[in-house]
Amino acid sequence: MVHLSTVANDAVAQKPLVEGLEKIKFNECDDDQTVSVYGSRYAAEELPAHEMPEEQMPKEVAYRMIKDDLSLDGNPMLNLASFVTTYMEEEVEKLMAEALPKNFIDYEEYPQTADIQNRCVAMIARMFHAPTNENEDNAMGTSTVGSSEAIMLGTLAMKKRWQNKRKAEGKDYSKPNIVMNSAVQVCWEKAARYFEVEERYVFCTEDRYVIDPEECVKLVDENTIGICAIIGTTYTGEYEDVKAINDLLVKQDIDCPIHVDAASGGFVAPFVVPELEWDFRLEKVISINVSGHKYGLVYPGVGWVVWRSPEYLPKELVFNINYLGADQASFTLNFSKGASQVIGQYYQMIRLGKKGYRCIMSNLTRTSDYLAACLEQLGFIIMSKTGGQGLPLVAFRLDPAKGHHYDEFAVAHQLRERGWVVPAYTMAPHSEGLKLMRVVVREDFSRSRCDALIKDIKLAVDTLNKMDKEKVEQHVEHVKKHTKHGKKKGLNQNRHFENEKHSLQGKSGKVSFACP
């Protein structure tokens, strides 16, 4: 997800940080020697923010100034809001660093890198039980910069295939729609909006946070390009019942494909619940996306999308190009991109193998079950699944029967003061009355770190219990005024696009996570 940035006008750019500061004269440092970074004039000047400086800066100074600036960021390992990988071994980090100059798209210049992508696609396709019988068409796939691009490509392919079919039948093809859960990640809303596809939602309820298969199939009509089913929802980590949707479509003889969004669960379910049927074992599943930079255990950003066969990837979407020295087929939303993440994915798959992934995902499942049990003993209500029936995360909320004078947001603010980023949010539309918190258990979230979090949650609750309602409200309001999701207010926020009413968040207040 790329964040829009507003370019400050001259008045704002030249405005002093503190009013009246422009009237005070400071002695200027004219020392250009950089024996000490902090003894140079650069340490006494503000870092350029609006216009590129005219003069050069010594490399040591530039490094230190930017490093100091970045030290104000949070600790990624304590960011329990994110699914994105925060740990990789030194050997793969070295491989990825060595590949930084490589433009992945240049297959002629870097044929081995291209072949490594093909190996990854083949391994992932087989992991998803893609047909490999010699009498069937080959499955196809490609790397992407994340699941957002993969979902865009999957949506495009479904729409174009539906349009071609409607054209061939002499029918109207101007009103495509797609059916999905209202708890989808925001990239699905973007795909539908950007490619002019009507969104048809199966809304969550206060006791159901996944898609209802029967309601889903009822929304399908002749203009439906496909159904999105999720393996690992963003809110509670549950696996949607893809098989039930598939079976209903088959039973009712409905010609509608399923795209499985396995952004988070695609590298978990095959190793924790291999018996679960959600992938190409189901005949209606035609394409699957997965994020390599989530439980694929690679730093951001890499994703993958696989199609059952070329039948589901219309030829007119694939471009054959040769201006980099060799003929190549391209189906992407971008062109140039780094090769490092693809190489990182290959390393992880051959380094860990199925056994390694199975061990890691089983450990994460055990840790999340342990955390859920502890939180339940502390009086929280657990909203996520345990025992491997969902992602290794814990979604939980306060018990309303206990009449707390604070909410989940207040608990999240208390944890933030200890460095933890544990998000509090409201559920998807039609169940937005529910507030909850969520801890994502990643590879580097050990039992020891889990125990530290549990201690701090106990401390946060004890602190809030000792505060009266008015003090809690004042504290929460103070945090809201002086921070923005843990970041300093006054950052380059784009006011022009505030208060939009076209997205689910604008219409209902749904929280949109930036995960894929």
C-alpha positions as CSV (number, residue, x, y, z in Angstrom):
1,M,0.0,0.0,0.0
2,V,1.5,3.4,-1.0
3,H,0.5,6.3,1.2
4,L,-0.3,9.6,-0.5
5,S,1.9,12.5,0.6
6,T,1.1,16.2,0.4
7,V,3.8,18.5,-0.9
8,A,4.0,21.4,1.6
9,N,3.7,24.9,0.1
10,D,6.4,27.5,0.7
11,A,4.6,29.1,3.7
12,V,4.4,25.8,5.5
13,A,7.9,24.7,4.5
14,Q,9.5,27.8,5.9
15,K,7.4,28.0,9.1
16,P,9.6,27.5,12.2
17,L,9.0,24.5,14.4
18,V,8.3,26.8,17.3
19,E,6.5,30.1,16.8
20,G,8.8,33.1,17.3
21,L,12.0,31.1,16.7
22,E,12.7,33.0,13.5
23,K,13.4,36.1,15.6
24,I,16.3,34.5,17.5
25,K,19.7,34.5,15.9
26,F,22.0,31.5,16.5
27,N,25.7,31.3,15.9
28,E,26.5,29.3,12.7
29,C,29.0,26.5,12.6
30,D,31.3,26.8,9.7
31,D,33.3,23.6,10.5
32,D,33.3,21.4,7.4
33,Q,35.7,18.9,9.0
34,T,34.0,15.6,9.8
35,V,36.4,14.0,12.3
36,S,33.3,13.8,14.6
37,V,29.8,13.6,13.1
38,Y,28.4,15.6,15.9
39,G,31.1,18.2,15.8
40,S,30.3,19.0,12.2
41,R,27.9,21.8,11.1
42,Y,25.4,19.2,9.9
43,A,24.6,18.1,13.4
44,A,23.6,21.7,14.2
45,E,21.3,22.0,11.1
46,E,17.9,20.5,10.4
47,L,17.8,17.7,7.9
48,P,16.5,18.7,4.5
49,A,12.7,18.0,4.3
50,H,11.3,20.1,1.4
51,E,14.0,20.7,-1.2
52,M,17.2,18.8,-2.2
53,P,20.2,20.6,-0.7
54,E,22.6,22.3,-3.1
55,E,25.8,20.9,-1.5
56,Q,27.0,17.4,-0.8
57,M,27.2,15.8,2.6
58,P,29.9,13.3,3.7
59,K,28.7,9.7,3.6
60,E,29.4,9.1,7.3
61,V,27.3,12.1,8.3
62,A,24.4,11.2,6.0
63,Y,24.4,7.6,7.4
64,R,24.4,8.7,11.0
65,M,21.9,11.5,10.6
66,I,19.4,9.2,8.8
67,K,20.1,6.3,11.3
68,D,19.4,8.7,14.2
69,D,16.2,9.8,12.5
70,L,15.0,6.2,12.1
71,S,15.8,5.4,15.7
72,L,12.5,7.1,16.5
73,D,10.6,4.3,14.7
74,G,9.1,1.5,16.8
75,N,10.8,-1.9,17.3
76,P,9.5,-4.2,14.5
77,M,9.8,-7.2,16.8
78,L,7.3,-5.6,19.2
79,N,4.9,-4.7,16.5
80,L,2.3,-7.4,17.0
81,A,-0.1,-5.7,14.6
82,S,1.8,-6.9,11.6
83,F,1.9,-10.2,9.8
84,V,5.1,-9.1,8.0
85,T,8.3,-11.0,8.6
86,T,10.8,-9.4,11.0
87,Y,13.5,-12.1,11.2
88,M,15.6,-13.8,8.6
89,E,19.0,-15.6,9.0
90,E,22.2,-13.8,8.3
91,E,23.1,-16.0,5.4
92,V,19.9,-15.1,3.5
93,E,20.3,-11.5,4.4
94,K,23.7,-11.6,2.8
95,L,22.3,-13.2,-0.4
96,M,19.5,-10.6,-0.6
97,A,22.0,-7.8,-0.1
98,E,24.2,-9.1,-2.9
99,A,21.2,-9.2,-5.2
100,L,20.2,-5.6,-4.6
101,P,21.6,-4.3,-7.9
102,K,19.6,-6.8,-9.9
103,N,16.5,-5.8,-11.9
104,F,14.4,-8.9,-11.6
105,I,12.5,-8.2,-14.9
106,D,15.7,-8.4,-16.9
107,Y,15.6,-12.1,-17.7
108,E,18.2,-12.0,-20.4
109,E,20.8,-10.5,-18.0
110,Y,19.8,-12.5,-15.0
111,P,18.5,-15.8,-16.3
112,Q,19.3,-17.7,-13.0
113,T,17.3,-15.3,-11.0
114,A,14.4,-15.8,-13.4
115,D,14.8,-19.5,-13.1
116,I,14.7,-19.2,-9.3
117,Q,11.3,-17.5,-9.6
118,N,10.1,-20.4,-11.7
119,R,11.3,-22.9,-9.1
120,C,9.4,-21.0,-6.4
121,V,6.2,-20.9,-8.5
122,A,6.5,-24.7,-9.1
123,M,7.0,-25.4,-5.4
124,I,4.1,-23.2,-4.3
125,A,1.8,-24.5,-7.0
126,R,2.4,-28.1,-5.8
127,M,2.0,-27.0,-2.2
128,F,-1.5,-25.8,-3.2
129,H,-2.1,-29.2,-5.0
130,A,-2.2,-27.7,-8.5
131,P,-2.9,-30.3,-11.2
132,T,0.3,-31.9,-12.4
133,N,-1.1,-34.7,-14.5
134,E,0.5,-34.8,-18.0
135,N,-2.9,-34.9,-19.5
136,E,-3.8,-31.5,-18.0
137,D,-2.7,-28.0,-18.8
138,N,0.2,-26.7,-16.7
139,A,-0.5,-24.5,-13.8
140,M,0.9,-21.0,-14.1
141,G,2.1,-18.3,-11.7
142,T,4.2,-15.3,-11.1
143,S,5.9,-13.4,-8.3
144,T,4.5,-10.0,-7.3
145,V,5.5,-7.2,-4.8
146,G,2.9,-8.6,-2.4
147,S,-0.6,-10.0,-2.2
148,S,-2.2,-6.7,-3.1
149,E,-0.7,-6.9,-6.6
150,A,-1.5,-10.6,-6.8
151,I,-5.1,-9.9,-5.9
152,M,-5.3,-7.2,-8.6
153,L,-4.0,-9.6,-11.2
154,G,-6.4,-12.3,-10.0
155,T,-9.3,-9.9,-10.2
156,L,-8.3,-8.7,-13.7
157,A,-8.0,-12.3,-14.9
158,M,-11.5,-13.2,-13.6
159,K,-13.0,-10.0,-15.0
160,K,-11.5,-10.4,-18.5
161,R,-12.4,-14.1,-18.7
162,W,-16.0,-13.3,-17.7
163,Q,-16.2,-10.5,-20.3
164,N,-14.8,-12.7,-23.1
165,K,-17.5,-15.3,-22.3
166,R,-20.3,-12.7,-22.2
167,K,-19.1,-11.3,-25.5
168,A,-19.0,-14.7,-27.1
169,E,-22.6,-15.3,-26.0
170,G,-23.7,-11.9,-27.3
171,K,-24.7,-10.7,-23.8
172,D,-24.1,-7.5,-21.9
173,Y,-20.8,-7.3,-20.2
174,S,-20.9,-3.9,-18.6
175,K,-22.0,-4.8,-15.0
176,P,-19.5,-7.2,-13.5
177,N,-19.7,-8.0,-9.8
178,I,-17.6,-9.9,-7.2
179,V,-18.8,-11.6,-4.0
180,M,-16.8,-11.4,-0.8
181,N,-16.8,-11.1,2.9
182,S,-17.1,-7.6,4.4
183,A,-14.0,-8.4,6.4
184,V,-11.8,-8.5,3.3
185,Q,-8.5,-6.6,3.3
186,V,-8.8,-3.2,1.7
187,C,-6.9,-4.3,-1.4
188,W,-10.0,-6.1,-2.5
189,E,-12.0,-2.9,-2.3
190,K,-9.3,-1.2,-4.3
191,A,-9.3,-3.9,-6.9
192,A,-13.0,-3.7,-7.4
193,R,-13.0,0.1,-7.5
194,Y,-10.0,0.4,-9.8
195,F,-11.3,-2.2,-12.3
196,E,-14.9,-1.1,-12.1
197,V,-16.4,-4.2,-10.5
198,E,-19.4,-4.0,-8.2
199,E,-18.7,-5.2,-4.7
200,R,-21.2,-7.6,-3.2
201,Y,-20.7,-8.3,0.5
202,V,-21.6,-11.1,2.8
203,F,-21.7,-9.1,6.1
204,C,-20.3,-10.4,9.3
205,T,-22.5,-10.7,12.4
206,E,-21.8,-10.5,16.1
207,D,-21.1,-14.2,16.3
208,R,-19.9,-14.9,12.7
209,Y,-16.8,-13.3,11.4
210,V,-16.3,-15.3,8.2
211,I,-18.3,-15.6,5.0
212,D,-21.5,-17.6,5.1
213,P,-21.4,-20.1,2.2
214,E,-25.1,-20.1,1.5
215,E,-25.5,-16.4,1.6
216,C,-22.4,-16.1,-0.6
217,V,-23.8,-18.4,-3.3
218,K,-27.2,-16.6,-3.2
219,L,-25.4,-13.4,-4.2
220,V,-24.0,-15.0,-7.4
221,D,-25.7,-14.1,-10.7
222,E,-24.8,-14.1,-14.4
223,N,-22.7,-11.0,-13.9
224,T,-20.5,-12.4,-11.1
225,I,-16.9,-12.7,-12.2
226,G,-15.9,-14.7,-9.1
227,I,-16.0,-15.3,-5.4
228,C,-13.3,-14.3,-3.0
229,A,-12.7,-16.8,-0.1
230,I,-10.2,-16.1,2.6
231,I,-7.8,-18.5,4.2
232,G,-6.9,-16.5,7.3
233,T,-9.1,-13.4,7.8
234,T,-7.4,-10.2,8.9
235,Y,-9.5,-9.7,12.0
236,T,-9.7,-13.1,13.7
237,G,-7.5,-15.3,11.5
238,E,-10.2,-17.8,10.7
239,Y,-10.2,-20.0,7.6
240,E,-13.4,-19.5,5.5
241,D,-15.1,-22.7,4.4
242,V,-14.0,-22.8,0.8
243,K,-15.1,-26.4,0.3
244,A,-18.7,-25.6,1.4
245,I,-18.8,-22.8,-1.2
246,N,-17.3,-25.0,-3.9
247,D,-19.8,-27.8,-3.1
248,L,-22.8,-25.5,-3.3
249,L,-21.6,-24.2,-6.7
250,V,-21.2,-27.7,-8.0
251,K,-24.5,-28.9,-6.5
252,Q,-26.4,-26.0,-8.0
253,D,-24.5,-26.3,-11.3
254,I,-23.4,-22.6,-11.1
255,D,-20.5,-21.6,-13.4
256,C,-18.6,-19.3,-11.0
257,P,-14.9,-19.4,-10.1
258,I,-13.4,-19.0,-6.7
259,H,-10.2,-17.0,-6.0
260,V,-8.7,-17.9,-2.7
261,D,-7.0,-15.1,-0.8
262,A,-4.4,-17.1,1.1
263,A,-2.2,-14.0,1.8
264,S,-1.7,-15.0,5.4
265,G,-2.7,-18.6,5.6
266,G,-1.2,-20.0,2.4
267,F,2.1,-20.9,4.2
268,V,0.3,-22.0,7.4
269,A,-2.6,-24.3,6.5
270,P,-0.6,-26.8,4.4
271,F,1.7,-27.5,7.3
272,V,-0.7,-27.3,10.3
273,V,-3.9,-28.6,8.8
274,P,-2.9,-30.4,5.6
275,E,-6.2,-32.3,5.5
276,L,-8.2,-29.0,5.1
277,E,-9.5,-28.8,1.5
278,W,-9.3,-25.2,0.4
279,D,-7.0,-25.1,-2.6
280,F,-6.8,-26.6,-6.1
281,R,-8.2,-29.9,-4.8
282,L,-11.5,-28.1,-5.2
283,E,-12.6,-27.8,-8.8
284,K,-14.0,-24.3,-8.6
285,V,-10.8,-22.8,-7.2
286,I,-9.0,-21.3,-10.2
287,S,-6.5,-19.0,-8.6
288,I,-4.7,-18.5,-5.3
289,N,-2.6,-15.7,-3.9
290,V,-0.2,-15.9,-1.0
291,S,2.2,-13.4,0.7
292,G,5.8,-14.5,0.8
293,H,6.5,-11.7,3.3
294,K,4.1,-13.0,5.9
295,Y,4.2,-16.6,6.9
296,G,6.4,-17.3,3.8
297,L,9.1,-15.9,6.2
298,V,10.6,-13.3,3.8
299,Y,11.2,-9.6,4.4
300,P,8.7,-7.4,2.6
301,G,7.7,-7.3,-0.2
302,V,7.1,-10.4,-2.2
303,G,3.8,-12.2,-3.1
304,W,2.7,-15.0,-5.4
305,V,-0.3,-15.8,-7.5
306,V,-1.0,-19.1,-9.1
307,W,-3.6,-20.1,-11.7
308,R,-4.9,-23.6,-12.1
309,S,-4.3,-23.5,-15.9
310,P,-3.8,-21.0,-18.8
311,E,-7.5,-21.3,-19.4
312,Y,-8.1,-18.9,-16.5
313,L,-5.4,-16.4,-17.6
314,P,-6.7,-14.6,-20.8
315,K,-4.0,-14.1,-23.4
316,E,-4.8,-10.5,-23.9
317,L,-3.6,-9.7,-20.4
318,V,-0.1,-11.1,-21.0
319,F,2.4,-8.9,-22.8
320,N,5.3,-10.3,-24.8
321,I,8.2,-8.0,-24.8
322,N,11.8,-8.2,-26.0
323,Y,13.5,-4.8,-25.4
324,L,15.7,-6.1,-22.6
325,G,17.3,-8.6,-24.9
326,A,15.1,-11.6,-24.8
327,D,11.5,-12.5,-25.5
328,Q,9.5,-12.7,-22.3
329,A,5.8,-12.9,-21.2
330,S,4.8,-10.4,-18.6
331,F,1.7,-10.1,-16.5
332,T,2.3,-7.6,-13.8
333,L,1.1,-4.2,-12.7
334,N,4.7,-2.9,-12.5
335,F,7.8,-3.6,-14.5
336,S,11.2,-3.1,-12.8
337,K,11.6,-4.5,-9.3
338,G,14.4,-5.9,-7.2
339,A,15.3,-9.6,-7.2
340,S,16.3,-9.9,-3.5
341,Q,12.9,-11.0,-2.2
342,V,12.4,-13.7,-4.7
343,I,15.9,-15.1,-3.9
344,G,15.0,-14.8,-0.2
345,Q,11.9,-16.9,-0.8
346,Y,13.8,-19.6,-2.6
347,Y,16.4,-19.7,0.2
348,Q,13.7,-20.2,2.9
349,M,12.0,-23.0,0.9
350,I,15.1,-25.0,0.3
351,R,16.7,-24.2,3.6
352,L,13.7,-25.1,5.8
353,G,12.0,-27.6,3.5
354,K,8.5,-28.9,4.4
355,K,9.8,-30.2,7.8
356,G,11.2,-26.8,8.7
357,Y,8.0,-24.9,7.8
358,R,6.0,-27.5,9.7
359,C,8.1,-27.1,12.8
360,I,7.9,-23.3,12.7
361,M,4.2,-23.2,12.1
362,S,3.5,-25.8,14.7
363,N,5.5,-23.8,17.3
364,L,3.7,-20.6,16.4
365,T,0.3,-22.4,16.8
366,R,1.4,-23.7,20.2
367,T,2.5,-20.2,21.3
368,S,-0.8,-18.6,20.1
369,D,-2.8,-21.3,22.0
370,Y,-0.7,-20.7,25.1
371,L,-1.3,-16.9,24.8
372,A,-5.0,-17.5,24.3
373,A,-5.3,-19.7,27.3
374,C,-3.5,-17.1,29.5
375,L,-5.7,-14.3,28.3
376,E,-8.8,-16.3,28.9
377,Q,-7.6,-16.9,32.5
378,L,-7.1,-13.1,32.8
379,G,-10.8,-12.7,32.0
380,F,-10.7,-11.8,28.3
381,I,-13.0,-13.3,25.7
382,I,-11.1,-15.1,22.9
383,M,-12.6,-14.5,19.4
384,S,-10.0,-16.4,17.3
385,K,-9.7,-20.2,16.7
386,T,-7.2,-22.4,18.5
387,G,-5.6,-25.8,17.8
388,G,-4.5,-24.8,14.3
389,Q,-8.0,-24.1,13.0
390,G,-7.0,-20.6,12.1
391,L,-3.9,-18.4,11.8
392,P,-1.4,-18.3,14.7
393,L,-2.9,-15.1,16.2
394,V,-5.0,-14.3,19.2
395,A,-8.0,-11.9,18.8
396,F,-9.6,-11.0,22.1
397,R,-11.8,-8.5,23.9
398,L,-12.9,-7.4,27.3
399,D,-15.8,-9.3,28.9
400,P,-18.7,-6.8,28.8
401,A,-20.4,-8.6,31.7
402,K,-17.6,-7.3,34.0
403,G,-18.6,-3.7,33.4
404,H,-15.1,-2.3,32.8
405,H,-14.9,1.5,32.9
406,Y,-12.3,1.4,30.0
407,D,-12.2,-0.3,26.6
408,E,-9.8,-2.2,24.4
409,F,-8.4,1.0,23.1
410,A,-7.3,2.1,26.5
411,V,-5.6,-1.3,27.1
412,A,-3.8,-0.8,23.7
413,H,-2.6,2.7,24.8
414,Q,-1.2,1.3,28.0
415,L,0.7,-1.4,26.2
416,R,2.1,1.1,23.8
417,E,3.7,2.9,26.7
418,R,5.7,-0.3,27.2
419,G,6.7,-0.4,23.5
420,W,4.2,-3.1,22.4
421,V,2.1,-2.4,19.3
422,V,-1.1,-4.4,19.9
423,P,-3.9,-2.9,17.8
424,A,-7.4,-2.3,19.1
425,Y,-10.2,-2.0,16.4
426,T,-13.8,-2.4,15.7
427,M,-15.1,-5.3,13.7
428,A,-16.3,-5.3,10.1
429,P,-19.6,-3.7,9.0
430,H,-22.8,-5.0,10.7
431,S,-20.7,-6.2,13.7
432,E,-18.9,-2.9,14.3
433,G,-20.3,-2.7,17.8
434,L,-17.6,-5.2,18.8
435,K,-14.2,-3.9,19.9
436,L,-11.3,-6.3,20.0
437,M,-7.5,-6.5,20.1
438,R,-5.2,-8.8,18.1
439,V,-1.8,-10.3,18.6
440,V,-0.1,-11.8,15.5
441,V,2.3,-14.6,16.5
442,R,5.3,-14.4,14.1
443,E,8.4,-16.6,13.8
444,D,10.4,-14.5,16.2
445,F,7.7,-14.3,18.9
446,S,9.1,-16.9,21.3
447,R,7.5,-18.3,24.4
448,S,9.8,-16.0,26.5
449,R,8.6,-12.9,24.6
450,C,5.0,-14.1,24.9
451,D,5.5,-14.3,28.7
452,A,6.8,-10.7,28.7
453,L,3.7,-9.6,26.8
454,I,1.4,-11.4,29.2
455,K,3.0,-9.7,32.2
456,D,2.6,-6.3,30.5
457,I,-1.1,-7.0,29.7
458,K,-1.7,-7.8,33.4
459,L,0.1,-4.6,34.4
460,A,-1.9,-2.6,31.9
461,V,-5.2,-4.0,33.2
462,D,-4.2,-3.5,36.8
463,T,-3.2,0.1,36.1
464,L,-6.5,0.9,34.4
465,N,-8.5,-0.8,37.2
466,K,-6.8,1.6,39.6
467,M,-7.7,4.7,37.5
468,D,-11.2,6.2,37.7
469,K,-13.3,6.5,34.6
470,E,-12.6,10.2,34.2
471,K,-8.9,9.7,34.4
472,V,-9.0,6.9,31.9
473,E,-10.9,9.1,29.4
474,Q,-8.5,12.0,29.9
475,H,-5.5,9.7,29.3
476,V,-7.0,8.2,26.1
477,E,-7.9,11.6,24.8
478,H,-4.4,12.9,25.5
479,V,-2.9,10.0,23.5
480,K,-5.3,10.6,20.6
481,K,-4.4,14.3,20.5
482,H,-0.7,13.8,20.6
483,T,-0.2,10.7,18.6
484,K,-1.5,9.1,15.4
485,H,-1.4,5.3,15.5
486,G,1.8,5.7,17.5
487,K,3.4,8.2,15.2
488,K,4.0,11.9,15.8
489,K,1.1,14.2,14.8
490,G,2.0,16.8,12.2
491,L,3.4,14.2,9.8
492,N,2.7,14.8,6.2
493,Q,-1.0,13.8,6.3
494,N,-3.2,14.4,3.3
495,R,-6.3,16.3,4.5
496,H,-7.7,16.5,1.0
497,F,-8.9,12.9,1.0
498,E,-10.3,12.8,4.5
499,N,-13.9,11.9,5.3
500,E,-14.4,9.9,2.0
501,K,-17.6,7.8,1.9
502,H,-17.0,5.3,-0.8
503,S,-15.0,2.7,1.1
504,L,-16.2,0.3,3.8
505,Q,-14.1,2.3,6.3
506,G,-15.7,5.6,5.1
507,K,-19.2,4.1,5.2
508,S,-19.0,2.1,8.4
509,G,-15.8,2.9,10.2
510,K,-14.3,-0.5,9.4
511,V,-10.6,-0.6,10.2
512,S,-8.5,-1.3,7.0
513,F,-5.2,-3.1,7.8
514,A,-2.2,-2.6,5.5
515,C,-1.0,-6.3,5.5
516,P,-0.6,-7.7,2.1
